[in-house]
């Protein structure tokens, strides 16, 4: 007998007096992944003893490399002043350091500290390896299908964010 969760398809549901579509089991699984991702980020923040903003700053520094505070601010979606406070906290806690800009002596770049990067990756590797293993366990044709589906979901979220940003930029 097929697992009921796997066979449940898209349908419409009524919540709080509004009818809306649902993606069934797939939608539930995507919501669970979203919730678990948030919970894992909170766990990682506790492991590194940083708040959400500082963790996001570290993520950008680790993935993109050293950058100036003014380059980091738009990635965080906060002001330059708020970014300076975040960088101050990261430097004070030993997660990052300020270094002279390689080409502009008036600027500094923020560099993640290697021990903090190592601690972050120690916490991340079980998840990264587990997801890689789960993907590797799929037959190639299934990876293509799952990849196409996830790309479509990403497009939906990006479209919603772009529409929301355009709406926010439109004067009332």
C-alpha positions in Angstrom: 0.0 0.0 0.0 1.4 3.4 -1.0 2.2 5.8 1.7 -0.8 8.3 2.0 1.5 11.3 2.4 3.3 10.5 -0.9 0.1 10.1 -2.9 -1.7 13.3 -1.5 -1.7 15.7 -4.4 -2.6 19.4 -4.8 -6.0 20.4 -3.5 -7.9 23.4 -2.1 -8.3 23.9 1.7 -10.3 26.2 3.9 -8.4 28.0 6.7 -9.5 31.1 8.6 -12.4 31.5 6.3 -10.3 31.6 3.1 -10.0 28.9 0.5 -6.6 28.5 -0.9 -4.6 26.0 -2.9 -2.2 23.6 -1.3 0.5 21.5 -2.8 -0.5 18.5 -0.6 2.3 16.4 0.8 4.9 18.2 -1.3 3.8 21.5 0.1 3.9 20.1 3.6 7.4 18.8 3.1 8.6 22.1 1.7 7.1 23.9 4.7 8.9 21.3 7.0 12.2 22.0 5.2 11.7 25.7 5.6 10.9 25.3 9.3 13.9 23.0 9.9 16.2 25.3 8.0 15.2 28.2 10.3 15.6 25.9 13.4 19.0 24.9 12.1 20.1 28.5 11.6 19.0 29.2 15.2 21.1 26.2 16.3 24.1 27.5 14.4 23.6 31.0 15.8 23.6 29.5 19.4 26.7 27.4 18.5 28.6 30.4 17.4 27.0 32.7 20.0 25.8 35.3 17.5 22.4 36.8 16.7 20.5 36.3 13.4 22.0 39.4 11.7 25.5 38.6 12.7 25.1 35.0 11.5 23.8 36.3 8.2 26.8 38.6 8.0 29.2 35.7 8.7 27.4 33.7 6.0 28.0 36.4 3.4 31.6 36.9 4.4 32.3 33.1 4.3 30.6 32.6 0.9 31.6 35.8 -0.8 34.9 36.6 0.9 36.1 39.8 2.5 34.1 42.9 1.8 33.7 46.4 3.1 30.9 47.2 5.5 29.2 49.3 2.8 29.3 46.2 0.5 27.9 44.1 3.3 25.0 46.4 4.3 22.8 45.8 1.3 23.3 42.1 1.5 22.0 42.2 5.0 19.2 44.7 4.1 20.2 47.1 6.9 21.8 50.5 7.1 25.5 51.1 7.1 25.3 52.2 10.7 23.6 49.0 11.8 26.1 47.0 9.7 28.9 48.7 11.7 27.4 47.6 14.9 27.1 44.0 13.6 30.8 44.1 12.4 31.8 45.5 15.8 30.1 42.5 17.5 31.7 40.0 15.2 35.2 41.6 15.7 34.7 41.7 19.5 33.7 38.1 19.6 36.6 37.0 17.4 34.5 35.9 14.5 35.9 38.5 12.1 38.6 41.1 11.9 39.1 44.4 10.0 42.0 44.5 7.6 43.1 47.3 5.2 41.4 47.2 1.8 43.8 45.7 -0.8 43.5 48.6 -3.2 41.9 51.6 -1.3 43.9 52.6 1.8 40.9 54.7 3.0 38.8 51.5 3.4 38.8 48.4 5.5 37.5 45.0 4.6 35.9 42.5 7.0 37.5 39.1 7.0 35.9 36.1 8.7 38.3 34.4 11.2 39.5 30.9 10.2 38.5 29.3 13.6 35.0 30.7 13.3 34.7 29.5 9.7 35.9 26.0 10.8 33.3 25.9 13.7 30.6 26.9 11.3 31.5 24.2 8.8 31.9 21.6 11.6 28.2 22.3 12.4 27.1 22.5 8.7 28.9 19.5 7.3 26.5 16.8 8.6 23.6 18.6 6.9 25.6 19.3 3.7 26.8 15.8 3.5 23.4 14.3 4.3 21.7 16.4 1.6 24.5 15.5 -0.9 24.1 11.8 0.0 20.3 12.0 -0.4 20.7 13.6 -3.9 23.3 11.0 -4.9 21.0 8.2 -3.9 18.4 9.3 -6.5 18.6 7.8 -9.9 19.8 10.4 -12.4 16.4 10.9 -14.1 14.8 11.5 -10.7 17.5 14.1 -9.8 16.6 15.9 -13.1 12.9 15.9 -12.1 13.5 17.0 -8.5 16.0 19.6 -9.8 13.4 21.0 -12.2 10.7 21.1 -9.6 13.0 22.9 -7.1 14.0 25.4 -9.8 10.3 26.1 -10.4 9.7 26.6 -6.6 12.7 29.0 -6.5 11.2 30.9 -9.4 7.9 31.2 -7.6 9.6 32.6 -4.5 11.8 35.0 -6.5 8.8 36.2 -8.4 6.9 36.8 -5.2 9.8 38.7 -3.7 10.2 40.8 -6.9 6.5 41.6 -6.9 6.6 42.5 -3.2 9.6 44.8 -3.8 8.0 46.5 -6.7 4.8 47.0 -4.7 6.8 48.4 -1.8 8.5 50.8 -4.2 5.2 52.1 -5.6 4.0 55.3 -3.9 0.6 54.9 -2.1 
